[in-house]
């Protein structure tokens, strides 16, 4: 359920951005990015994520450690954490599997959201509102 919700929200955001900035740099860049994501199968992406992210044990371009196994930190450390830190620990452990699950669906759904937003932006009532001075 978590990948479904996160994918839906991200797709709406990216679809809206691509539709608003149609045929501009943002639209072209995101379209190419999502096309590349769509073209890479999961059995190629998962080992890449393991090799480039998990084995370096940090989130790319940061010093934030990222775990690559288990649902939470070792029990000795996990029991000493507060509730908020336990939630953050579990969320950090879920990042890598969620990315592996979401990336292909994100590529497809973002492009579909773009099309849906463009279709709405071309409606008569939108053109009428813009003609009357609304942004």
N, C-alpha and C positions, 0 to 999 in steps of 0.2 A: 504494500500500500504506500509506503514511503516513497519509493521511486516513482510511482504513478503520480502522486501529488506534486513532488518536486519537478518532475518532467512537465506536467501540465502547466505549472506556474512559470517555469523557465521558457516553455514554448510560447506561451501567451506574450511574455515580455519580448522575446526575440522576434516573434512574428509581428508584433506591433511596431517595433523599431524598424524592421525591414520594410514594412508597408508605409510607414510615415516617411522614411527616407528612400523611397523607391528610386531605383536607377542612380543612386549616389554611392559614394565610397562605402558607407556603412552597410547598405544593402548588398552590394557586390561582395564585400569582404565576408560578411556572414553567410551569404549563399555559397561561396566557394568553400568556406570552412565546413559548413554542414554537408556539402556534397562530398568532401573528403571523408568526413566522419561516416557518412552513409556507405561509402565505398570500402571502408576497412571492416572486415569481418571480426567477430568477437574473438575467434581463436587466434587472431593476430594481435588484437588490441590488449587482451588480458596478459599475455607474456610481456608485452611492451610495458604495461603499467607495473607489473611486478619488477621488471628489470630496472626501469628508469625511476620509479617512484619508491616502491617498497624496499628495494635493496639499498637505496641511499638513505632510507629511513627519515626523510624530511619531505615536506610539501615542496614542490618545485619553486625555486626562486625565494625560498624563505628558510628559516632555521627551525620551523615548527616540526617536531618529530611526528611521524605518521606510523602507526602500528600496521603490521601486515599479517597478523594472525590473532585469533581469539576474538571473543566478544567484548572483553574488557581487559584491563591491565591485570598483572598477577594479583592473586587474592590478597597478599600481604599489603600491597599498595592500595588496592581497591577498597578494602575495608576501612582505611584511614581517611578516605575522601568524604567530603560533605555531599549532600544530595545533588546540588547543582554541579559539582565537579564530577560526580559519578555520571550524571547525564551527559556532560561534555566529553567524558572519557569514552562512553559508549558511542556517542555521535562521531567521535574521531575514529573509532574502530570501524564504523560503518561507511566511511567516506570512500575507500577504495572499492569495496563491492558495489556500492551504489553507482559509482562512476562507470564501472564495467557493465552494469545492467542498463543504465540510462542512456549511454551515449548514442547508440543506434536509433533508439526511439526518439531521442531529442532531435536528431537530424531530420527525421521524417516529419515529425509533428510541427517543428518550427516552420518548415516550408509550407505545410498545410495551413498553419495559422496565418502566415503571411498572405496566402491566397484568400483566406476568409476575410481578413482585415481589408485587403484591397477591394474585394467585392463590395463590402459595406461602404468603403470610402467613395465608390463610384455610384452609389445610389442617388436618386433624384433629390431626396430630402437633404442629403449632405451638400450637394451642389447648390441647392436653394439657400441653405443656411450660410454657406460661404459667400454667395452673391449678396446676401443681406448684411455681410460684414463680420460674421462670426469666424473665429479661427478654427 
